[in-house]
Amino acid sequence: MNKTLLLFLLAACALTGCGQPQNSNSTSATKKSKIGLVFDVGGRGDKSFNDAAFSGLERAKKELDVEIEYIEPGEGSDREAALRQLASQPDVALVFGIGFIFTDDITDIAKEYPDKKFACIDYTVSDAKPLPKNLSAVLFREEEGSFLVGAIAAMTSKSGMIGFVGGMESPLIKRFLTGYRNGAEYVRPNIVVLDGYAGLDGNAFKNPARGKELALGQYNRGADIIYHASGVTGLGVFEAARETKKFAIGVDMNQENEAPGLVLTSMVKMVDNAVFQTVAEVKAGKFQGGTVKVLGLEAKGVDYVYNETNKNLISDSTRAKAEELRAKLVSGAVKVGQSE
């Protein structure tokens, strides 16, 4: 080999990185962003809130070309550690906390990692604790969707008594009850609404035995329809519905398969859309931290299920009234109280 050719080859190697690993510096520009998510109490498989969030995460993976990593829920310091574990990874672009229980932990971690982006579904907004500029809070008007299913329950009930089973007794779950009761009483002032909660802490969302106990108690007192807002605990409500052959109303996702033929409807929260849209905003460089996004009927953040499976359970007149109420809620002609 002559000297001129040798010098040419050496120069080419220097320019092209000859002999360097294929995945070294060049991959940093093409490496996919990673989205991290920590589930709420009950975790994946709750057929409700967490599964809705996971559906949005998986959709983002498929349609937005991102990698995902998720962590099942823990208690107390475990929750904080899970958020920090995800935030500390250099390739994680966004960290979700799913559920109001994350409010304090995700606020603190967002301050600790100011260069990372965070989002919390059902974040508890407080004037005393302003949102960090890198944290987005996503809330839903659960009371609006609950108002509609309450009206449907009251118009469908034959006994004149309906029930509600909540998970953790908290301001968020009380909004479900408030909307449900107000909707029921709006269309049927003499309706009786029974209610009960599974507990006072996060464990109340993962206790199907307690959910069944509460539901059986209400069914036995005369309720013929029970609405639940209780996560995994609600699986016990559906079990009670199957045993008594009475109606139940699902929450967060369409839960018609939990008691076929006995799920009157479900009050759905579009948590999947909220997760997907937040990831899309990050990908497009349009993420807005320090903001509160509130999704209700008008924004199609909440709704009730009416489809081929349950339309034979809801009369035409009930459906028409529910749609009339939807329009009035959106226009402001009808208001849903924010407290019991």
C-alpha positions as CSV (number, residue, x, y, z in Angstrom):
1,M,0.0,0.0,0.0
2,N,1.5,3.4,-1.0
3,K,1.9,6.2,1.5
4,T,-0.7,8.4,-0.2
5,L,-3.4,5.7,0.0
6,L,-2.5,5.0,3.7
7,L,-2.9,8.7,4.6
8,F,-6.2,8.8,2.8
9,L,-7.6,5.8,4.7
10,L,-6.4,7.2,8.1
11,A,-8.1,10.5,7.4
12,A,-11.4,8.7,6.4
13,C,-11.3,6.7,9.6
14,A,-10.9,9.8,11.7
15,L,-13.9,11.5,10.0
16,T,-16.2,8.5,10.1
17,G,-15.4,7.1,13.5
18,C,-13.9,3.9,12.1
19,G,-13.7,1.2,14.8
20,Q,-16.0,3.0,17.2
21,P,-19.1,1.1,18.7
22,Q,-22.2,1.5,16.6
23,N,-24.3,2.6,19.5
24,S,-22.0,5.3,21.0
25,N,-22.5,9.0,20.3
26,S,-24.7,8.7,17.2
27,T,-27.6,7.0,19.1
28,S,-28.3,9.9,21.5
29,A,-30.0,11.8,18.7
30,T,-32.2,9.0,17.6
31,K,-33.0,7.4,21.0
32,K,-36.7,7.4,21.8
33,S,-38.1,9.5,24.6
34,K,-39.3,7.5,27.6
35,I,-42.5,8.2,29.5
36,G,-42.7,7.0,33.1
37,L,-45.9,6.3,35.0
38,V,-46.6,5.3,38.6
39,F,-50.0,3.7,39.1
40,D,-52.6,4.5,41.8
41,V,-53.7,2.1,44.5
42,G,-54.9,-1.1,43.0
43,G,-52.5,-1.0,40.1
44,R,-53.0,-2.5,36.7
45,G,-55.9,-4.9,36.3
46,D,-58.4,-2.8,38.3
47,K,-60.6,-2.6,35.1
48,S,-61.1,1.1,36.0
49,F,-58.9,4.1,36.7
50,N,-55.5,2.5,36.4
51,D,-56.3,0.5,33.4
52,A,-57.6,3.6,31.7
53,A,-54.3,5.3,32.3
54,F,-52.4,2.3,31.0
55,S,-54.5,2.3,27.9
56,G,-53.5,5.9,27.2
57,L,-49.8,5.0,27.9
58,E,-49.9,2.1,25.5
59,R,-51.5,4.2,22.8
60,A,-48.8,6.7,23.2
61,K,-46.2,4.0,22.7
62,K,-47.8,2.8,19.5
63,E,-48.8,6.1,17.9
64,L,-46.2,8.6,19.3
65,D,-43.1,6.3,19.1
66,V,-42.1,6.6,22.7
67,E,-40.8,4.0,25.2
68,I,-42.7,3.5,28.4
69,E,-41.9,2.4,31.9
70,Y,-44.4,1.9,34.7
71,I,-44.3,1.1,38.3
72,E,-47.0,-0.6,40.4
73,P,-48.3,1.4,43.4
74,G,-46.6,1.4,46.8
75,E,-47.4,3.0,50.1
76,G,-46.1,6.2,51.5
77,S,-42.4,6.5,50.9
78,D,-42.6,3.8,48.2
79,R,-44.7,6.1,46.1
80,E,-42.1,8.9,46.4
81,A,-39.3,6.5,45.7
82,A,-41.0,5.3,42.5
83,L,-41.4,8.8,41.2
84,R,-37.8,9.6,42.0
85,Q,-36.7,6.4,40.3
86,L,-38.3,7.5,37.1
87,A,-37.3,11.1,37.3
88,S,-33.6,10.3,37.8
89,Q,-33.4,8.5,34.5
90,P,-31.8,10.8,31.9
91,D,-34.0,9.5,29.0
92,V,-37.3,9.9,30.9
93,A,-39.0,13.0,29.4
94,L,-42.2,12.9,31.4
95,V,-43.4,11.3,34.7
96,F,-47.0,10.7,35.5
97,G,-48.5,10.2,38.9
98,I,-52.0,8.6,38.6
99,G,-54.3,9.6,41.4
100,F,-54.9,12.4,43.9
101,I,-52.8,10.5,46.5
102,F,-49.7,11.5,44.5
103,T,-50.3,15.2,45.0
104,D,-47.8,16.0,47.7
105,D,-45.1,13.6,46.5
106,I,-45.2,14.6,42.9
107,T,-45.1,18.3,43.8
108,D,-42.0,17.8,45.9
109,I,-40.3,15.6,43.3
110,A,-41.1,18.1,40.5
111,K,-39.3,20.8,42.6
112,E,-36.3,18.4,43.1
113,Y,-36.1,17.8,39.3
114,P,-36.9,21.2,37.7
115,D,-35.6,20.1,34.3
116,K,-38.0,17.2,34.1
117,K,-41.7,17.3,33.1
118,F,-44.4,15.9,35.4
119,A,-48.2,15.4,35.2
120,C,-50.7,14.2,37.8
121,I,-54.1,12.9,37.1
122,D,-56.7,14.0,39.7
123,Y,-54.2,16.4,41.3
124,T,-55.5,18.1,44.4
125,V,-55.2,21.9,43.7
126,S,-54.5,24.1,46.7
127,D,-53.8,27.8,47.0
128,A,-51.4,27.0,49.8
129,K,-49.2,24.9,47.5
130,P,-48.8,26.4,44.0
131,L,-48.0,24.1,41.1
132,P,-44.3,23.9,40.1
133,K,-43.7,25.3,36.6
134,N,-42.8,21.8,35.3
135,L,-45.9,20.1,36.7
136,S,-49.3,19.8,34.8
137,A,-52.4,19.0,36.8
138,V,-55.2,17.2,35.0
139,L,-58.7,17.2,36.7
140,F,-62.1,16.0,35.6
141,R,-65.6,17.2,36.4
142,E,-66.7,13.9,37.8
143,E,-69.8,15.5,39.3
144,E,-71.1,16.3,35.8
145,G,-70.9,12.7,34.6
146,S,-72.2,11.5,37.9
147,F,-75.1,13.9,37.7
148,L,-76.2,12.2,34.4
149,V,-75.9,8.6,35.7
150,G,-77.7,9.7,38.9
151,A,-80.6,10.9,36.8
152,I,-80.6,7.7,34.7
153,A,-80.6,5.6,37.9
154,A,-83.5,7.6,39.5
155,M,-85.6,7.4,36.3
156,T,-84.9,3.6,36.0
157,S,-85.3,2.6,39.6
158,K,-88.5,0.7,40.5
159,S,-88.0,0.8,44.2
160,G,-87.4,4.5,44.6
161,M,-84.1,3.8,46.3
162,I,-80.6,3.8,44.8
163,G,-77.2,3.4,46.3
164,F,-73.6,4.6,46.1
165,V,-70.4,2.9,47.2
166,G,-67.2,5.0,47.4
167,G,-63.7,4.0,48.0
168,M,-61.7,6.4,50.2
169,E,-63.8,9.0,51.9
170,S,-62.2,12.1,50.4
171,P,-63.2,15.3,48.6
172,L,-62.7,13.7,45.2
173,I,-65.0,10.7,45.8
174,K,-67.5,13.0,47.5
175,R,-67.8,14.8,44.2
176,F,-69.0,11.6,42.6
177,L,-71.6,11.2,45.3
178,T,-72.7,14.9,45.1
179,G,-73.3,14.7,41.4
180,Y,-75.0,11.4,41.6
181,R,-77.4,12.5,44.3
182,N,-78.1,15.8,42.8
183,G,-78.8,14.3,39.4
184,A,-81.1,11.7,40.9
185,E,-83.0,14.3,43.0
186,Y,-83.3,16.7,40.0
187,V,-85.4,14.3,38.1
188,R,-87.1,12.5,41.0
189,P,-87.1,14.7,44.2
190,N,-88.4,11.9,46.4
191,I,-85.7,9.4,45.5
192,V,-83.7,7.9,48.4
193,V,-80.0,7.7,47.9
194,L,-78.0,5.4,50.3
195,D,-74.2,5.9,50.5
196,G,-71.2,4.3,52.1
197,Y,-67.4,4.4,51.9
198,A,-65.0,1.5,52.1
199,G,-62.5,3.4,54.3
200,L,-60.4,6.4,55.1
201,D,-57.1,5.7,53.4
202,G,-55.8,4.4,50.1
203,N,-56.5,0.8,51.0
204,A,-60.2,1.6,50.5
205,F,-59.7,1.4,46.8
206,K,-58.5,-2.2,46.8
207,N,-61.0,-4.1,49.1
208,P,-63.5,-6.0,47.0
209,A,-64.8,-7.8,50.1
210,R,-65.7,-4.5,51.7
211,G,-67.3,-3.3,48.4
212,K,-69.5,-6.4,48.3
213,E,-70.5,-6.0,51.9
214,L,-71.5,-2.4,51.5
215,A,-73.4,-3.2,48.3
216,L,-75.3,-6.1,49.7
217,G,-76.3,-4.0,52.7
218,Q,-77.8,-1.3,50.3
219,Y,-79.4,-3.9,48.1
220,N,-81.0,-5.6,51.1
221,R,-82.3,-2.2,52.3
222,G,-84.2,-1.7,49.0
223,A,-81.8,-0.1,46.6
224,D,-82.1,-1.6,43.1
225,I,-79.3,0.3,41.5
226,I,-75.8,1.0,43.0
227,Y,-73.2,3.4,41.5
228,H,-69.6,2.8,42.7
229,A,-66.5,5.0,42.6
230,S,-64.1,2.7,44.4
231,G,-61.5,1.2,42.1
232,V,-60.8,-2.5,42.7
233,T,-63.3,-2.3,45.6
234,G,-66.0,-1.9,43.0
235,L,-65.4,-5.5,41.8
236,G,-67.2,-6.5,45.0
237,V,-70.1,-4.3,44.1
238,F,-70.5,-6.1,40.8
239,E,-70.3,-9.5,42.6
240,A,-73.2,-8.3,44.8
241,A,-75.1,-7.2,41.7
242,R,-74.7,-10.6,40.1
243,E,-75.8,-12.4,43.3
244,T,-78.9,-10.2,43.8
245,K,-79.7,-9.7,40.1
246,K,-79.9,-6.0,40.6
247,F,-78.3,-3.2,38.6
248,A,-74.9,-1.6,39.2
249,I,-73.3,1.4,37.5
250,G,-69.6,1.3,36.6
251,V,-67.0,4.1,36.8
252,D,-63.9,5.4,34.9
253,M,-64.1,2.8,32.1
254,N,-67.0,0.9,30.5
255,Q,-67.5,-1.9,33.0
256,E,-70.3,-3.7,31.4
257,N,-68.4,-7.0,31.3
258,E,-68.2,-7.2,35.1
259,A,-71.9,-8.1,35.5
260,P,-73.3,-8.8,32.0
261,G,-76.9,-7.6,31.6
262,L,-76.8,-5.9,35.0
263,V,-74.6,-2.9,34.4
264,L,-77.0,-0.1,33.7
265,T,-74.3,2.2,32.4
266,S,-70.8,3.5,33.4
267,M,-69.6,7.0,34.2
268,V,-66.5,7.2,32.1
269,K,-63.5,9.5,32.7
270,M,-61.3,9.9,29.6
271,V,-58.1,9.3,31.6
272,D,-56.7,7.4,28.6
273,N,-57.1,10.5,26.4
274,A,-55.6,12.8,29.0
275,V,-52.5,10.6,29.3
276,F,-52.1,10.3,25.6
277,Q,-52.7,14.0,24.9
278,T,-50.1,15.0,27.6
279,V,-47.5,12.8,26.0
280,A,-48.4,14.3,22.6
281,E,-47.9,17.8,24.0
282,V,-44.4,16.8,25.3
283,K,-43.5,15.3,21.9
284,A,-44.6,18.4,20.1
285,G,-42.9,20.8,22.5
286,K,-46.2,22.2,23.7
287,F,-46.2,20.9,27.3
288,Q,-47.4,23.6,29.7
289,G,-46.3,23.2,33.2
290,G,-47.7,25.1,36.1
291,T,-51.2,24.8,34.7
292,V,-54.5,23.1,35.7
293,K,-56.5,21.4,33.0
294,V,-60.2,20.6,33.9
295,L,-62.1,18.3,31.6
296,G,-65.9,18.0,31.9
297,L,-68.8,17.2,29.6
298,E,-68.1,20.1,27.3
299,A,-64.5,18.9,26.7
300,K,-65.7,15.3,26.5
301,G,-63.6,14.5,29.5
302,V,-66.5,12.7,31.2
303,D,-69.6,10.9,29.8
304,Y,-71.9,7.9,30.4
305,V,-72.1,4.7,28.4
306,Y,-75.0,4.2,26.0
307,N,-74.4,1.5,23.4
308,E,-75.7,-1.6,21.8
309,T,-75.2,-3.6,25.0
310,N,-77.1,-1.4,27.4
311,K,-79.6,0.5,25.3
312,N,-82.3,-2.0,26.1
313,L,-81.8,-1.2,29.8
314,I,-82.3,2.5,29.4
315,S,-85.7,3.6,28.1
316,D,-86.0,6.0,25.2
317,S,-87.5,8.7,27.5
318,T,-84.7,8.3,30.0
319,R,-82.1,8.6,27.3
320,A,-83.8,11.7,25.9
321,K,-83.9,13.3,29.4
322,A,-80.3,12.5,30.0
323,E,-79.3,14.2,26.8
324,E,-81.4,17.2,27.6
325,L,-79.6,17.4,31.0
326,R,-76.3,17.1,29.3
327,A,-77.1,20.2,27.1
328,K,-78.2,22.1,30.2
329,L,-75.1,21.3,32.2
330,V,-72.9,22.4,29.3
331,S,-74.8,25.6,28.9
332,G,-74.9,26.3,32.6
333,A,-78.7,26.2,32.7
334,V,-78.3,23.4,35.3
335,K,-75.7,23.6,38.0
336,V,-74.1,20.7,39.9
337,G,-73.4,21.4,43.6
338,Q,-69.8,21.0,44.6
339,S,-70.5,19.7,48.1
340,E,-73.1,17.5,49.8
